[in-house]
Amino acid sequence: GVTGQIFAAYDQIPSRAVTLANGQTLYNGGFISPYTQQYSADPLYTSIMDYGLVDASASGHAWKFGFLLHPLRQVRIKYSYSIYDTAPYLPNVDANYLDVTYSPGGFWKGVSLRNRLALVHSNPYGGYRGTFIDDRLMLQYSF
């Protein structure tokens, strides 16, 4: 049968700036995770594939709601909707994220085909206008 779960997450980054010994200043989210800024691998639960409070380098709040489904043993579907409330520092951004993975098993055990789609509204990469679309198709073999 179908199995799954629902999830919700919340993060808050207060306004702050830290100047390092080398003179570099880390603002807000960069203070929390300086080595993942602009890489989207930060430790916050509300980040998606392309955006999060660390990437924004702005203080604010973020909420994320979603679900994970396994409609078939070989198929995994994850969807989430995120809201990044960074005003008045930056315009607010919201995003939809869909991640579908198919793992055939049997002779193809270890192979998976994964498609990740992010729709980031109020596009932070385009002057906060329009929607940024990132679609990644991945073929993986785990040995």
C-alpha positions in Angstrom: 0.0 0.0 0.0 0.8 3.7 0.0 3.0 4.9 2.8 4.2 8.4 3.6 4.5 11.2 6.1 3.8 14.9 6.4 6.3 17.4 7.8 6.6 21.0 8.8 9.7 23.1 9.7 10.4 26.5 11.0 13.7 28.5 11.1 14.6 32.0 12.3 17.8 33.9 11.8 18.2 37.1 13.9 19.8 40.1 12.3 23.6 40.1 12.9 26.9 40.6 11.2 30.2 39.1 12.3 33.6 40.3 11.1 36.2 37.6 10.9 39.9 38.0 11.6 40.6 38.3 7.8 38.2 41.3 7.6 35.4 39.4 5.8 32.0 40.1 7.1 29.4 37.3 7.4 25.8 38.6 7.4 22.9 36.9 9.0 22.6 33.4 7.5 26.3 33.4 6.6 27.0 33.5 10.3 25.1 30.3 10.8 26.7 28.4 8.0 29.5 30.3 6.3 30.8 27.4 4.2 27.5 26.6 2.6 26.4 30.1 1.6 25.5 30.1 -2.1 25.7 26.3 -2.2 22.3 25.4 -0.7 23.6 22.6 1.6 23.1 24.5 4.8 21.8 22.9 8.0 18.4 24.7 8.1 15.3 22.5 7.7 13.5 25.1 5.6 16.1 25.3 2.8 15.3 23.8 -0.6 17.5 22.9 -3.6 18.1 26.5 -4.6 17.2 28.8 -1.8 17.0 29.3 2.0 17.7 31.9 4.7 21.5 31.2 4.5 21.5 31.9 0.7 19.4 35.1 1.3 22.0 36.4 3.7 19.1 38.2 5.4 17.5 37.8 8.8 14.0 36.6 8.9 11.7 33.6 9.3 11.1 30.6 7.1 8.3 27.9 7.1 8.2 24.7 5.1 5.3 22.3 4.8 5.2 19.1 2.8 4.7 15.4 2.4 6.7 12.3 1.4 4.9 9.5 -0.3 5.8 6.0 -1.4 2.9 5.1 -3.8 4.8 2.0 -5.0 7.8 0.3 -3.4 10.1 1.7 -6.2 8.8 5.3 -6.2 9.4 8.1 -3.8 7.6 11.4 -4.1 8.5 14.5 -2.0 6.7 17.8 -2.2 7.2 20.9 -0.2 6.1 24.6 -0.1 8.4 27.1 1.6 7.9 30.7 2.6 10.9 33.0 3.4 9.8 36.1 5.2 12.9 38.4 5.0 11.2 41.8 4.6 12.2 44.6 5.1 15.8 43.4 4.4 14.9 41.6 1.2 11.6 40.9 -0.6 9.8 37.8 0.6 10.2 34.6 -1.4 8.2 31.5 -1.7 9.0 28.2 -3.4 7.5 24.9 -4.5 9.7 21.8 -4.6 9.0 18.4 -6.1 11.4 15.4 -5.9 10.5 12.1 -7.6 12.8 9.1 -7.4 12.4 5.7 -9.2 14.5 2.8 -8.1 13.7 -0.3 -10.2 15.4 -3.0 -8.1 16.0 -6.5 -9.3 18.7 -6.7 -12.0 18.9 -2.9 -11.7 19.4 -2.9 -7.9 21.4 0.2 -6.9 20.2 2.3 -9.9 17.9 5.2 -9.4 16.5 7.9 -11.6 15.6 11.1 -9.8 14.0 14.4 -11.0 14.1 17.5 -8.8 12.1 20.6 -9.7 12.2 23.9 -7.8 10.0 26.8 -8.6 11.2 29.9 -6.7 8.7 32.7 -6.9 9.8 36.4 -6.5 13.0 35.2 -8.2 15.9 36.2 -6.0 18.3 35.6 -8.9 16.4 38.0 -11.2 15.8 41.2 -9.2 12.9 39.5 -7.3 10.7 39.4 -10.4 9.2 36.4 -12.0 9.9 32.7 -11.2 13.2 30.9 -11.2 12.8 27.3 -12.4 15.5 24.7 -11.7 14.9 21.2 -13.0 17.6 18.5 -12.4 17.4 15.0 -13.7 19.9 12.6 -12.1 20.9 9.0 -12.8 22.7 7.3 -9.9 24.3 4.0 -9.3 25.1 2.9 -5.7 27.6 0.1 -5.6 
